[in-house]
Amino acid sequence: MFLSELAIGQKAIVLQAPDGLPVKLFEMGCMPGEEIELVFAAPFADPMCFRVQGTLISMRRALAALIPITAPDVG
């Protein structure tokens, strides 16, 4: 499953960071092992707003589609 597939309010654990992930997302806490939650998706689902480490971050669906996740209880 990938980050772009989350439903609003759903939480997941980031599995790994792809090579093309912008450094800025690492700086904001989007790192492997971190819990992430989809808070809001704009019309047509782009961009998407996530909460990670208490910070809201926004990213395009295409970028979120590159980040593999797992359910929080599997993690």
C-alpha positions, 0 to 999 in steps of 0.5 A: 500500500502507498501513502496516496491510498490513505483515506481521510483520518486513516493512519499508517507507518512509513516503511521506507523513503524512495530515492527521489523523496525531497530532503524537505520531507525528511526534515519535516519528519516523513521518515521510515518508522514514523506514523502518518495520518491523512488529514485533508485532501483538496478537491480531486485529491491533489495536494494531500495534507498529512500529519507527521510528528505533530506537523502538517505537511502537504504533498502532491498525490504523485509523490505520495504514491511513491511512499510505501506504508503499512498499517500502524498495528503491523508496523 
